[in-house]
Amino acid sequence: MNILFVSTTFPDAGSPARGTYNAALCRSLAQSHAVHVISPRMFTESFRQRNRYELPRSLAEVGIQADYPTYWYTPKILQHRYGDQMWWSVRRCVQQVLKSFRPDAVLSYFAHPDGQVGLNIARLRDVPSAVIVGGTDVLVLPDHPRRGPAVRHVLRGTTRIMTVSEGLRQRCLSLGCSPEQVRTIYQGVDPAVFHHGDQQAARQKLGLPADEQTLVWVGRMVPIKGLELLIESCVQLKQTHPRCRLHLLGDGPCKSLVQQQAAELGLTDMVHCHGAVPPEQLADWYRAADATVLSSHSEGLPNVFREALACGSPFVSTSVGSITEIADPAYSLCVNSRDPRQFGAALRTILDPAYRIAAGAYQPRTWDQCAAEVTHMFTGVLAATQPAATAPLRTPPQPARIG
């Protein structure tokens, strides 16, 4: 099977930590199928990189091919037209790819704008399409007065919708998607990378003191991640656990605000920002941690926690999205309130060694299992010779006009 994958959330050689979950899925799919990736890059990034994007060697070695066309869009305005703008931006790249790569199915990540482009390509080639929804695209965007209709167009028009949790599946059904259309396919982890190991050896490798208690946060520093709650919760934690340190792994527009808040609260010795780290180093952070933490306003089912558990790290999180589907009171704590005192109390509790011992019994799901379900999904659609939807979207340019 030839699978065309479309998403802005995919790594390149200069940003190997970007969309590692999508890279992992494509890598597993590439064991049995030909996989070509189209990963648009925002024009603001392309100017900095001078359009010199390359596929990471680890992905090229398994036969994946990728293109990184520039995505031109209107920042912060006309967001309901982002799908149109992305399609206009990448259509020539799509035309070139389709000259030599004839997809049997198109898979995209994030409903809008990426999913709209994936759907356009599928309709152009008359093949089935599927979009992976991960959280915000169905939890937040559909409520936007103008962008919401564009998201619903994609969800209702695509052949299949893959949700990373049952909670997100229910959300898609509430948006008018049919039960036959939506599949819950849980993400996996790479057991060769994320596995148990000696905590002190991991700390030594990372240069961390052996006698400190270590909390790890992983993600992109954006407002929806609610880092202000986590930082404020550390004020109490410092009083009772002066040797505890919070390590933030990731970059983003809120990084300077986080550092400023930590300084204002007198936490510069406790809160440390390290920037984004590659997956292989991320696994060492999980093994070194006493716990992994998230304080988001909204989430789907973040793979951060599966990776952390696979490495023996328990977790604390705000009780949002579908996190409770993976939570177990033996190795996790979910906080219903955004009260820093309550979240801080959970941080103190999770430092009990019993939680880390319990996390050691967690059995992770692999990306190969996830890829097998994706293959089964597309195989079933193709075997039934179900035609892709042909009714045109209202807003995008007609795919037949490319070139």
BALOBA-1460 file (C-alpha; in Angstrom, 3 decimals):
// residues 403
<rec num="1" residu="m" x="0.000" y="0.000" z="0.000"/>
<rec num="2" residu="n" x="1.195" y="3.530" z="-0.791"/>
<rec num="3" residu="i" x="0.354" y="5.932" z="2.024"/>
<rec num="4" residu="l" x="0.668" y="9.709" z="1.730"/>
<rec num="5" residu="f" x="0.970" y="11.417" z="5.116"/>
<rec num="6" residu="v" x="0.186" y="15.136" z="5.471"/>
<rec num="7" residu="s" x="0.943" y="17.240" z="8.542"/>
<rec num="8" residu="t" x="2.872" y="20.300" z="9.647"/>
<rec num="9" residu="t" x="3.698" y="18.322" z="12.780"/>
<rec num="10" residu="f" x="6.555" y="16.181" z="11.519"/>
<rec num="11" residu="p" x="10.288" y="16.330" z="12.176"/>
<rec num="12" residu="d" x="13.056" y="17.527" z="9.933"/>
<rec num="13" residu="a" x="16.794" y="17.187" z="10.457"/>
<rec num="14" residu="g" x="16.945" y="20.588" z="12.147"/>
<rec num="15" residu="s" x="13.952" y="19.911" z="14.408"/>
<rec num="16" residu="p" x="14.136" y="16.182" z="15.233"/>
<rec num="17" residu="a" x="11.816" y="16.486" z="18.254"/>
<rec num="18" residu="r" x="8.914" y="17.918" z="16.267"/>
<rec num="19" residu="g" x="5.963" y="15.535" z="15.944"/>
<rec num="20" residu="t" x="7.937" y="12.492" z="17.041"/>
<rec num="21" residu="y" x="4.679" y="10.560" z="17.474"/>
<rec num="22" residu="n" x="3.837" y="11.074" z="13.795"/>
<rec num="23" residu="a" x="7.357" y="10.080" z="12.816"/>
<rec num="24" residu="a" x="7.089" y="6.926" z="14.920"/>
<rec num="25" residu="l" x="3.812" y="5.924" z="13.285"/>
<rec num="26" residu="c" x="5.194" y="6.543" z="9.788"/>
<rec num="27" residu="r" x="8.335" y="4.571" z="10.629"/>
<rec num="28" residu="s" x="6.249" y="1.563" z="11.680"/>
<rec num="29" residu="l" x="4.007" y="1.888" z="8.619"/>
<rec num="30" residu="a" x="7.101" y="2.009" z="6.406"/>
<rec num="31" residu="q" x="8.014" y="-1.528" z="7.453"/>
<rec num="32" residu="s" x="5.205" y="-2.838" z="5.242"/>
<rec num="33" residu="h" x="4.165" y="0.107" z="3.039"/>
<rec num="34" residu="a" x="5.617" y="2.915" z="0.952"/>
<rec num="35" residu="v" x="5.252" y="6.170" z="2.885"/>
<rec num="36" residu="h" x="5.633" y="9.684" z="1.482"/>
<rec num="37" residu="v" x="5.268" y="12.720" z="3.743"/>
<rec num="38" residu="i" x="4.219" y="16.251" z="2.842"/>
<rec num="39" residu="s" x="4.959" y="18.470" z="5.825"/>
<rec num="40" residu="p" x="4.256" y="22.174" z="5.166"/>
<rec num="41" residu="r" x="6.460" y="24.683" z="6.970"/>
<rec num="42" residu="m" x="5.124" y="28.121" z="7.918"/>
<rec num="43" residu="f" x="6.719" y="30.907" z="5.909"/>
<rec num="44" residu="t" x="8.093" y="32.452" z="9.109"/>
<rec num="45" residu="e" x="10.097" y="29.260" z="9.673"/>
<rec num="46" residu="s" x="11.125" y="28.883" z="6.046"/>
<rec num="47" residu="f" x="12.705" y="32.332" z="6.026"/>
<rec num="48" residu="r" x="14.867" y="31.396" z="9.002"/>
<rec num="49" residu="q" x="15.801" y="28.018" z="7.522"/>
<rec num="50" residu="r" x="16.105" y="29.346" z="3.948"/>
<rec num="51" residu="n" x="13.882" y="26.451" z="2.871"/>
<rec num="52" residu="r" x="16.667" y="23.935" z="3.552"/>
<rec num="53" residu="y" x="14.714" y="21.143" z="5.159"/>
<rec num="54" residu="e" x="15.903" y="17.569" z="5.151"/>
<rec num="55" residu="l" x="14.342" y="14.371" z="6.419"/>
<rec num="56" residu="p" x="16.047" y="12.969" z="9.537"/>
<rec num="57" residu="r" x="18.435" y="10.207" z="8.578"/>
<rec num="58" residu="s" x="16.700" y="7.659" z="10.818"/>
<rec num="59" residu="l" x="13.497" y="8.087" z="8.775"/>
<rec num="60" residu="a" x="15.206" y="8.175" z="5.386"/>
<rec num="61" residu="e" x="16.949" y="4.906" z="6.209"/>
<rec num="62" residu="v" x="13.623" y="3.063" z="6.453"/>
<rec num="63" residu="g" x="12.546" y="4.320" z="3.032"/>
<rec num="64" residu="i" x="10.342" y="7.286" z="3.970"/>
<rec num="65" residu="q" x="10.406" y="10.225" z="1.568"/>
<rec num="66" residu="a" x="9.373" y="13.762" z="2.505"/>
<rec num="67" residu="d" x="8.745" y="17.219" z="1.095"/>
<rec num="68" residu="y" x="8.588" y="20.442" z="3.128"/>
<rec num="69" residu="p" x="6.729" y="23.073" z="1.069"/>
<rec num="70" residu="t" x="6.285" y="26.589" z="2.426"/>
<rec num="71" residu="y" x="2.911" y="27.352" z="3.980"/>
<rec num="72" residu="w" x="1.772" y="30.930" z="3.388"/>
<rec num="73" residu="y" x="-0.998" y="32.135" z="5.675"/>
<rec num="74" residu="t" x="-2.421" y="35.235" z="7.348"/>
<rec num="75" residu="p" x="-1.263" y="35.171" z="10.986"/>
<rec num="76" residu="k" x="-4.086" y="35.503" z="13.530"/>
<rec num="77" residu="i" x="-6.681" y="36.566" z="10.969"/>
<rec num="78" residu="l" x="-8.899" y="34.647" z="8.536"/>
<rec num="79" residu="q" x="-8.178" y="31.469" z="10.462"/>
<rec num="80" residu="h" x="-11.237" y="29.808" z="8.940"/>
<rec num="81" residu="r" x="-9.424" y="30.073" z="5.589"/>
<rec num="82" residu="y" x="-6.225" y="28.409" z="6.764"/>
<rec num="83" residu="g" x="-7.167" y="25.211" z="4.943"/>
<rec num="84" residu="d" x="-7.591" y="27.148" z="1.693"/>
<rec num="85" residu="q" x="-4.321" y="28.959" z="2.265"/>
<rec num="86" residu="m" x="-2.401" y="25.767" z="2.992"/>
<rec num="87" residu="w" x="-3.851" y="24.072" z="-0.078"/>
<rec num="88" residu="w" x="-2.917" y="27.047" z="-2.274"/>
<rec num="89" residu="s" x="0.594" y="26.957" z="-0.773"/>
<rec num="90" residu="v" x="1.311" y="23.251" z="-1.296"/>
<rec num="91" residu="r" x="-0.634" y="22.423" z="-4.445"/>
<rec num="92" residu="r" x="2.399" y="22.553" z="-6.760"/>
<rec num="93" residu="c" x="4.333" y="20.302" z="-4.396"/>
<rec num="94" residu="v" x="1.371" y="17.913" z="-4.365"/>
<rec num="95" residu="q" x="1.318" y="17.882" z="-8.159"/>
<rec num="96" residu="q" x="5.023" y="16.993" z="-8.306"/>
<rec num="97" residu="v" x="4.676" y="14.236" z="-5.715"/>
<rec num="98" residu="l" x="1.701" y="12.657" z="-7.496"/>
<rec num="99" residu="k" x="3.700" y="12.341" z="-10.722"/>
<rec num="100" residu="s" x="5.780" y="9.560" z="-9.170"/>
<rec num="101" residu="f" x="3.904" y="8.509" z="-6.034"/>
<rec num="102" residu="r" x="0.360" y="7.207" z="-6.451"/>
<rec num="103" residu="p" x="-1.213" y="6.904" z="-3.007"/>
<rec num="104" residu="d" x="-3.732" y="4.215" z="-2.174"/>
<rec num="105" residu="a" x="-4.736" y="6.212" z="0.908"/>
<rec num="106" residu="v" x="-4.076" y="9.617" z="2.453"/>
<rec num="107" residu="l" x="-3.507" y="10.054" z="6.185"/>
<rec num="108" residu="s" x="-3.246" y="13.447" z="7.882"/>
<rec num="109" residu="y" x="-2.740" y="14.705" z="11.410"/>
<rec num="110" residu="f" x="-4.842" y="17.565" z="12.851"/>
<rec num="111" residu="a" x="-8.239" y="18.254" z="11.341"/>
<rec num="112" residu="h" x="-7.670" y="21.820" z="10.163"/>
<rec num="113" residu="p" x="-5.875" y="22.980" z="8.135"/>
<rec num="114" residu="d" x="-3.822" y="19.798" z="7.576"/>
<rec num="115" residu="g" x="-6.848" y="17.529" z="7.320"/>
<rec num="116" residu="q" x="-8.419" y="19.711" z="4.653"/>
<rec num="117" residu="v" x="-5.325" y="19.376" z="2.480"/>
<rec num="118" residu="g" x="-5.268" y="15.617" z="3.017"/>
<rec num="119" residu="l" x="-8.928" y="15.393" z="2.056"/>
<rec num="120" residu="n" x="-8.358" y="17.454" z="-1.100"/>
<rec num="121" residu="i" x="-5.536" y="15.143" z="-2.196"/>
<rec num="122" residu="a" x="-7.644" y="12.051" z="-1.520"/>
<rec num="123" residu="r" x="-10.493" y="13.450" z="-3.600"/>
<rec num="124" residu="l" x="-8.088" y="14.364" z="-6.380"/>
<rec num="125" residu="r" x="-6.840" y="10.758" z="-6.532"/>
<rec num="126" residu="d" x="-10.225" y="9.191" z="-5.646"/>
<rec num="127" residu="v" x="-8.750" y="7.251" z="-2.706"/>
<rec num="128" residu="p" x="-9.836" y="6.968" z="0.935"/>
<rec num="129" residu="s" x="-8.644" y="9.502" z="3.473"/>
<rec num="130" residu="a" x="-8.241" y="9.469" z="7.228"/>
<rec num="131" residu="v" x="-7.449" y="12.246" z="9.676"/>
<rec num="132" residu="i" x="-5.912" y="11.745" z="13.097"/>
<rec num="133" residu="v" x="-7.360" y="14.106" z="15.703"/>
<rec num="134" residu="g" x="-5.312" y="14.679" z="18.794"/>
<rec num="135" residu="g" x="-7.233" y="17.119" z="20.980"/>
<rec num="136" residu="t" x="-7.528" y="20.830" z="20.296"/>
<rec num="137" residu="d" x="-8.767" y="20.314" z="16.752"/>
<rec num="138" residu="v" x="-12.003" y="18.742" z="18.044"/>
<rec num="139" residu="l" x="-12.128" y="19.988" z="21.633"/>
<rec num="140" residu="v" x="-11.578" y="23.706" z="20.982"/>
<rec num="141" residu="l" x="-11.658" y="24.648" z="17.279"/>
<rec num="142" residu="p" x="-15.232" y="23.444" z="16.545"/>
<rec num="143" residu="d" x="-16.535" y="26.028" z="19.018"/>
<rec num="144" residu="h" x="-14.874" y="28.858" z="17.104"/>
<rec num="145" residu="p" x="-17.685" y="30.782" z="15.370"/>
<rec num="146" residu="r" x="-15.942" y="30.913" z="11.977"/>
<rec num="147" residu="r" x="-13.317" y="28.174" z="12.061"/>
<rec num="148" residu="g" x="-15.713" y="25.621" z="13.531"/>
<rec num="149" residu="p" x="-17.611" y="25.035" z="10.255"/>
<rec num="150" residu="a" x="-14.320" y="24.420" z="8.409"/>
<rec num="151" residu="v" x="-13.345" y="21.766" z="10.971"/>
<rec num="152" residu="r" x="-16.740" y="20.077" z="10.679"/>
<rec num="153" residu="h" x="-16.464" y="20.017" z="6.875"/>
<rec num="154" residu="v" x="-13.249" y="18.007" z="7.158"/>
<rec num="155" residu="l" x="-14.529" y="15.652" z="9.835"/>
<rec num="156" residu="r" x="-17.722" y="14.851" z="7.989"/>
<rec num="157" residu="g" x="-16.064" y="14.614" z="4.584"/>
<rec num="158" residu="t" x="-13.131" y="12.322" z="5.343"/>
<rec num="159" residu="t" x="-13.498" y="8.560" z="5.000"/>
<rec num="160" residu="r" x="-12.236" y="7.710" z="8.486"/>
<rec num="161" residu="i" x="-11.372" y="9.636" z="11.642"/>
<rec num="162" residu="m" x="-8.725" y="8.245" z="13.990"/>
<rec num="163" residu="t" x="-8.938" y="9.402" z="17.593"/>
<rec num="164" residu="v" x="-6.187" y="8.782" z="20.101"/>
<rec num="165" residu="s" x="-8.696" y="8.219" z="22.896"/>
<rec num="166" residu="e" x="-12.262" y="7.111" z="23.464"/>
<rec num="167" residu="g" x="-13.115" y="10.522" z="24.890"/>
<rec num="168" residu="l" x="-12.143" y="12.163" z="21.616"/>
<rec num="169" residu="r" x="-14.206" y="9.600" z="19.722"/>
<rec num="170" residu="q" x="-17.252" y="10.594" z="21.719"/>
<rec num="171" residu="r" x="-16.491" y="14.236" z="20.990"/>
<rec num="172" residu="c" x="-16.383" y="13.522" z="17.239"/>
<rec num="173" residu="l" x="-19.738" y="11.755" z="17.462"/>
<rec num="174" residu="s" x="-21.197" y="14.800" z="19.199"/>
<rec num="175" residu="l" x="-19.987" y="16.894" z="16.251"/>
<rec num="176" residu="g" x="-22.114" y="14.870" z="13.854"/>
<rec num="177" residu="c" x="-19.646" y="12.206" z="12.696"/>
<rec num="178" residu="s" x="-21.060" y="8.723" z="12.148"/>
<rec num="179" residu="p" x="-20.088" y="5.822" z="14.456"/>
<rec num="180" residu="e" x="-18.851" y="3.811" z="11.448"/>
<rec num="181" residu="q" x="-16.561" y="6.660" z="10.484"/>
<rec num="182" residu="v" x="-14.691" y="7.120" z="13.792"/>
<rec num="183" residu="r" x="-12.064" y="4.706" z="15.131"/>
<rec num="184" residu="t" x="-10.161" y="4.915" z="18.413"/>
<rec num="185" residu="i" x="-6.580" y="3.855" z="17.741"/>
<rec num="186" residu="y" x="-4.367" y="4.433" z="20.741"/>
<rec num="187" residu="q" x="-0.850" y="5.668" z="20.130"/>
<rec num="188" residu="g" x="2.180" y="3.649" z="21.148"/>
<rec num="189" residu="v" x="5.751" y="3.996" z="22.287"/>
<rec num="190" residu="d" x="9.030" y="2.746" z="20.880"/>
<rec num="191" residu="p" x="10.160" y="0.073" z="23.375"/>
<rec num="192" residu="a" x="13.714" y="0.283" z="22.047"/>
<rec num="193" residu="v" x="13.852" y="3.879" z="23.301"/>
<rec num="194" residu="f" x="11.323" y="4.134" z="26.125"/>
<rec num="195" residu="h" x="11.976" y="1.400" z="28.658"/>
<rec num="196" residu="h" x="12.890" y="0.954" z="32.298"/>
<rec num="197" residu="g" x="16.410" y="1.674" z="33.463"/>
<rec num="198" residu="d" x="18.447" y="2.594" z="36.493"/>
<rec num="199" residu="q" x="17.370" y="5.985" z="37.842"/>
<rec num="200" residu="q" x="20.754" y="6.953" z="39.246"/>
<rec num="201" residu="a" x="22.529" y="5.945" z="36.041"/>
<rec num="202" residu="a" x="20.159" y="8.174" z="34.075"/>
<rec num="203" residu="r" x="20.796" y="11.084" z="36.447"/>
<rec num="204" residu="q" x="24.516" y="10.650" z="36.145"/>
<rec num="205" residu="k" x="24.217" y="10.628" z="32.347"/>
<rec num="206" residu="l" x="22.256" y="13.894" z="32.430"/>
<rec num="207" residu="g" x="24.483" y="15.517" z="35.027"/>
<rec num="208" residu="l" x="21.751" y="15.649" z="37.688"/>
<rec num="209" residu="p" x="22.520" y="15.352" z="41.413"/>
<rec num="210" residu="a" x="21.730" y="11.936" z="42.831"/>
<rec num="211" residu="d" x="20.096" y="13.299" z="45.992"/>
<rec num="212" residu="e" x="17.600" y="15.717" z="44.374"/>
<rec num="213" residu="q" x="13.957" y="14.966" z="43.704"/>
<rec num="214" residu="t" x="13.239" y="15.476" z="40.028"/>
<rec num="215" residu="l" x="10.038" y="16.539" z="38.254"/>
<rec num="216" residu="v" x="9.919" y="16.625" z="34.441"/>
<rec num="217" residu="w" x="7.551" y="18.536" z="32.135"/>
<rec num="218" residu="v" x="7.605" y="17.911" z="28.370"/>
<rec num="219" residu="g" x="5.810" y="19.865" z="25.664"/>
<rec num="220" residu="r" x="5.560" y="23.058" z="23.688"/>
<rec num="221" residu="m" x="5.391" y="26.202" z="25.793"/>
<rec num="222" residu="v" x="2.081" y="27.659" z="24.640"/>
<rec num="223" residu="p" x="-0.797" y="29.157" z="26.676"/>
<rec num="224" residu="i" x="-2.990" y="26.040" z="26.555"/>
<rec num="225" residu="k" x="-0.336" y="24.109" z="28.488"/>
<rec num="226" residu="g" x="-1.127" y="26.165" z="31.602"/>
<rec num="227" residu="l" x="2.447" y="26.361" z="32.865"/>
<rec num="228" residu="e" x="1.568" y="29.257" z="35.176"/>
<rec num="229" residu="l" x="-0.280" y="26.780" z="37.426"/>
<rec num="230" residu="l" x="2.693" y="24.430" z="37.591"/>
<rec num="231" residu="i" x="5.153" y="27.214" z="38.393"/>
<rec num="232" residu="e" x="2.946" y="28.687" z="41.094"/>
<rec num="233" residu="s" x="2.449" y="25.233" z="42.637"/>
<rec num="234" residu="c" x="6.207" y="24.961" z="43.069"/>
<rec num="235" residu="v" x="6.158" y="27.750" z="45.691"/>
<rec num="236" residu="q" x="4.620" y="25.403" z="48.269"/>
<rec num="237" residu="l" x="6.619" y="22.451" z="47.055"/>
<rec num="238" residu="k" x="9.866" y="24.307" z="47.642"/>
<rec num="239" residu="q" x="8.924" y="24.894" z="51.278"/>
<rec num="240" residu="t" x="8.500" y="21.184" z="52.018"/>
<rec num="241" residu="h" x="10.943" y="19.748" z="49.451"/>
<rec num="242" residu="p" x="13.812" y="22.235" z="49.100"/>
<rec num="243" residu="r" x="15.870" y="19.695" z="47.150"/>
<rec num="244" residu="c" x="13.205" y="19.213" z="44.476"/>
<rec num="245" residu="r" x="13.831" y="20.530" z="40.955"/>
<rec num="246" residu="l" x="11.445" y="21.053" z="38.032"/>
<rec num="247" residu="h" x="12.944" y="20.526" z="34.581"/>
<rec num="248" residu="l" x="11.011" y="21.934" z="31.616"/>
<rec num="249" residu="l" x="11.820" y="20.238" z="28.307"/>
<rec num="250" residu="g" x="10.501" y="22.194" z="25.353"/>
<rec num="251" residu="d" x="10.420" y="25.566" z="23.640"/>
<rec num="252" residu="g" x="7.675" y="27.942" z="22.594"/>
<rec num="253" residu="p" x="6.343" y="31.496" z="22.784"/>
<rec num="254" residu="c" x="5.637" y="31.293" z="26.533"/>
<rec num="255" residu="k" x="9.196" y="30.391" z="27.514"/>
<rec num="256" residu="s" x="10.205" y="33.914" z="28.523"/>
<rec num="257" residu="l" x="6.986" y="34.344" z="30.548"/>
<rec num="258" residu="v" x="7.657" y="31.101" z="32.380"/>
<rec num="259" residu="q" x="11.191" y="32.183" z="33.216"/>
<rec num="260" residu="q" x="9.921" y="35.585" z="34.343"/>
<rec num="261" residu="q" x="7.273" y="34.039" z="36.604"/>
<rec num="262" residu="a" x="9.830" y="31.682" z="38.132"/>
<rec num="263" residu="a" x="12.145" y="34.621" z="38.852"/>
<rec num="264" residu="e" x="9.366" y="36.708" z="40.409"/>
<rec num="265" residu="l" x="8.398" y="33.823" z="42.700"/>
<rec num="266" residu="g" x="11.990" y="33.166" z="43.748"/>
<rec num="267" residu="l" x="12.174" y="29.821" z="41.946"/>
<rec num="268" residu="t" x="15.159" y="30.330" z="39.655"/>
<rec num="269" residu="d" x="17.107" y="27.694" z="41.575"/>
<rec num="270" residu="m" x="14.216" y="25.237" z="41.318"/>
<rec num="271" residu="v" x="12.826" y="25.687" z="37.781"/>
<rec num="272" residu="h" x="15.157" y="24.913" z="34.877"/>
<rec num="273" residu="c" x="14.375" y="25.321" z="31.147"/>
<rec num="274" residu="h" x="16.321" y="23.013" z="28.828"/>
<rec num="275" residu="g" x="14.624" y="23.516" z="25.467"/>
<rec num="276" residu="a" x="13.499" y="20.663" z="23.255"/>
<rec num="277" residu="v" x="15.437" y="17.409" z="23.510"/>
<rec num="278" residu="p" x="15.611" y="14.442" z="21.091"/>
<rec num="279" residu="p" x="13.574" y="11.305" z="21.940"/>
<rec num="280" residu="e" x="16.558" y="9.212" z="22.944"/>
<rec num="281" residu="q" x="17.598" y="11.829" z="25.518"/>
<rec num="282" residu="l" x="13.987" y="12.344" z="26.582"/>
<rec num="283" residu="a" x="13.856" y="8.706" z="27.678"/>
<rec num="284" residu="d" x="16.789" y="9.338" z="30.033"/>
<rec num="285" residu="w" x="14.894" y="12.268" z="31.557"/>
<rec num="286" residu="y" x="11.897" y="10.055" z="32.222"/>
<rec num="287" residu="r" x="14.097" y="7.406" z="33.816"/>
<rec num="288" residu="a" x="15.784" y="10.048" z="35.955"/>
<rec num="289" residu="a" x="12.486" y="11.589" z="37.089"/>
<rec num="290" residu="d" x="10.576" y="10.928" z="40.265"/>
<rec num="291" residu="a" x="7.468" y="12.025" z="38.340"/>
<rec num="292" residu="t" x="6.314" y="13.595" z="35.079"/>
<rec num="293" residu="v" x="3.868" y="16.506" z="35.235"/>
<rec num="294" residu="l" x="1.402" y="18.400" z="33.014"/>
<rec num="295" residu="s" x="-0.883" y="21.287" z="33.997"/>
<rec num="296" residu="s" x="-2.720" y="21.849" z="30.716"/>
<rec num="297" residu="h" x="-6.052" y="23.562" z="30.182"/>
<rec num="298" residu="s" x="-6.861" y="21.043" z="27.448"/>
<rec num="299" residu="e" x="-5.365" y="17.779" z="26.208"/>
<rec num="300" residu="g" x="-6.368" y="14.774" z="24.179"/>
<rec num="301" residu="l" x="-4.416" y="11.798" z="25.493"/>
<rec num="302" residu="p" x="-0.797" y="12.983" z="25.545"/>
<rec num="303" residu="n" x="1.744" y="10.346" z="24.616"/>
<rec num="304" residu="v" x="4.113" y="11.995" z="27.072"/>
<rec num="305" residu="f" x="2.526" y="9.963" z="29.848"/>
<rec num="306" residu="r" x="2.796" y="6.646" z="27.991"/>
<rec num="307" residu="e" x="6.459" y="7.296" z="27.334"/>
<rec num="308" residu="a" x="7.022" y="8.325" z="30.945"/>
<rec num="309" residu="l" x="5.262" y="5.250" z="32.322"/>
<rec num="310" residu="a" x="7.206" y="2.995" z="29.962"/>
<rec num="311" residu="c" x="10.360" y="4.399" z="31.592"/>
<rec num="312" residu="g" x="8.991" y="3.902" z="35.108"/>
<rec num="313" residu="s" x="7.914" y="7.487" z="35.845"/>
<rec num="314" residu="p" x="4.512" y="8.139" z="37.503"/>
<rec num="315" residu="f" x="2.617" y="11.310" z="36.648"/>
<rec num="316" residu="v" x="0.532" y="14.226" z="37.923"/>
<rec num="317" residu="s" x="-1.854" y="16.067" z="35.632"/>
<rec num="318" residu="t" x="-4.822" y="18.354" z="35.557"/>
<rec num="319" residu="s" x="-7.882" y="16.199" z="34.891"/>
<rec num="320" residu="v" x="-8.572" y="17.280" z="31.322"/>
<rec num="321" residu="g" x="-9.363" y="15.566" z="28.039"/>
<rec num="322" residu="s" x="-8.921" y="11.809" z="28.076"/>
<rec num="323" residu="i" x="-6.035" y="11.573" z="30.517"/>
<rec num="324" residu="t" x="-8.171" y="9.524" z="32.908"/>
<rec num="325" residu="e" x="-8.177" y="6.734" z="30.290"/>
<rec num="326" residu="i" x="-4.531" y="6.079" z="31.057"/>
<rec num="327" residu="a" x="-4.540" y="7.118" z="34.720"/>
<rec num="328" residu="d" x="-4.331" y="4.562" z="37.518"/>
<rec num="329" residu="p" x="-4.323" y="5.676" z="41.172"/>
<rec num="330" residu="a" x="-1.385" y="3.365" z="41.776"/>
<rec num="331" residu="y" x="0.911" y="5.449" z="39.585"/>
<rec num="332" residu="s" x="-0.875" y="8.725" z="38.794"/>
<rec num="333" residu="l" x="-2.793" y="11.642" z="40.278"/>
<rec num="334" residu="c" x="-5.320" y="13.752" z="38.341"/>
<rec num="335" residu="v" x="-6.286" y="17.115" z="39.830"/>
<rec num="336" residu="n" x="-9.744" y="18.518" z="39.073"/>
<rec num="337" residu="s" x="-9.000" y="22.039" z="40.280"/>
<rec num="338" residu="r" x="-6.624" y="24.694" z="38.983"/>
<rec num="339" residu="d" x="-5.922" y="25.751" z="42.550"/>
<rec num="340" residu="p" x="-2.106" y="25.861" z="42.980"/>
<rec num="341" residu="r" x="-2.484" y="24.549" z="46.518"/>
<rec num="342" residu="q" x="-4.259" y="21.409" z="45.365"/>
<rec num="343" residu="f" x="-1.910" y="20.871" z="42.459"/>
<rec num="344" residu="g" x="1.044" y="21.445" z="44.766"/>
<rec num="345" residu="a" x="-0.332" y="18.867" z="47.194"/>
<rec num="346" residu="a" x="-0.492" y="16.334" z="44.363"/>
<rec num="347" residu="l" x="3.134" y="17.080" z="43.477"/>
<rec num="348" residu="r" x="4.169" y="16.413" z="47.057"/>
<rec num="349" residu="t" x="2.188" y="13.172" z="47.154"/>
<rec num="350" residu="i" x="3.557" y="11.754" z="43.894"/>
<rec num="351" residu="l" x="7.099" y="12.021" z="45.261"/>
<rec num="352" residu="d" x="6.328" y="9.048" z="47.501"/>
<rec num="353" residu="p" x="8.542" y="6.230" z="46.109"/>
<rec num="354" residu="a" x="5.542" y="3.870" z="46.071"/>
<rec num="355" residu="y" x="4.193" y="5.611" z="42.964"/>
<rec num="356" residu="r" x="7.394" y="5.055" z="41.034"/>
<rec num="357" residu="i" x="7.469" y="1.412" z="42.050"/>
<rec num="358" residu="a" x="3.902" y="0.978" z="40.779"/>
<rec num="359" residu="a" x="4.747" y="2.666" z="37.472"/>
<rec num="360" residu="g" x="7.315" y="-0.072" z="36.900"/>
<rec num="361" residu="a" x="4.492" y="-2.554" z="36.248"/>
<rec num="362" residu="y" x="3.027" y="-0.562" z="33.345"/>
<rec num="363" residu="q" x="2.993" y="-2.447" z="30.022"/>
<rec num="364" residu="p" x="3.258" y="-0.012" z="27.087"/>
<rec num="365" residu="r" x="1.566" y="-0.374" z="23.719"/>
<rec num="366" residu="t" x="3.938" y="-0.234" z="20.734"/>
<rec num="367" residu="w" x="3.856" y="1.805" z="17.529"/>
<rec num="368" residu="d" x="3.900" y="-1.423" z="15.531"/>
<rec num="369" residu="q" x="0.569" y="-2.336" z="17.124"/>
<rec num="370" residu="c" x="-0.783" y="1.108" z="16.253"/>
<rec num="371" residu="a" x="0.445" y="0.819" z="12.641"/>
<rec num="372" residu="a" x="-1.163" y="-2.617" z="12.322"/>
<rec num="373" residu="e" x="-4.538" y="-1.112" z="13.266"/>
<rec num="374" residu="v" x="-4.101" y="1.729" z="10.773"/>
<rec num="375" residu="t" x="-3.284" y="-0.826" z="8.079"/>
<rec num="376" residu="h" x="-6.333" y="-2.898" z="9.002"/>
<rec num="377" residu="m" x="-8.510" y="0.211" z="8.831"/>
<rec num="378" residu="f" x="-7.370" y="1.199" z="5.340"/>
<rec num="379" residu="t" x="-7.364" y="-2.399" z="4.096"/>
<rec num="380" residu="g" x="-10.967" y="-2.760" z="5.168"/>
<rec num="381" residu="v" x="-11.998" y="0.412" z="3.375"/>
<rec num="382" residu="l" x="-10.160" y="-0.551" z="0.195"/>
<rec num="383" residu="a" x="-11.499" y="-4.102" z="0.249"/>
<rec num="384" residu="a" x="-15.029" y="-2.790" z="0.456"/>
<rec num="385" residu="t" x="-14.217" y="-0.588" z="-2.571"/>
<rec num="386" residu="q" x="-15.879" y="2.284" z="-0.749"/>
<rec num="387" residu="p" x="-15.396" y="5.392" z="-2.935"/>
<rec num="388" residu="a" x="-13.982" y="8.494" z="-1.364"/>
<rec num="389" residu="a" x="-16.505" y="11.299" z="-0.822"/>
<rec num="390" residu="t" x="-16.811" y="13.393" z="-3.957"/>
<rec num="391" residu="a" x="-18.988" y="16.272" z="-2.784"/>
<rec num="392" residu="p" x="-16.761" y="19.372" z="-2.896"/>
<rec num="393" residu="l" x="-15.970" y="21.342" z="0.209"/>
<rec num="394" residu="r" x="-17.503" y="24.779" z="0.172"/>
<rec num="395" residu="t" x="-14.408" y="26.771" z="0.925"/>
<rec num="396" residu="p" x="-11.308" y="25.076" z="-0.617"/>
<rec num="397" residu="p" x="-10.288" y="25.613" z="-4.233"/>
<rec num="398" residu="q" x="-11.223" y="22.634" z="-6.388"/>
<rec num="399" residu="p" x="-8.301" y="20.136" z="-6.326"/>
<rec num="400" residu="a" x="-8.557" y="19.619" z="-10.098"/>
<rec num="401" residu="r" x="-7.273" y="23.146" z="-10.625"/>
<rec num="402" residu="i" x="-3.771" y="22.519" z="-9.354"/>
<rec num="403" residu="g" x="-1.095" y="23.278" z="-11.856"/>
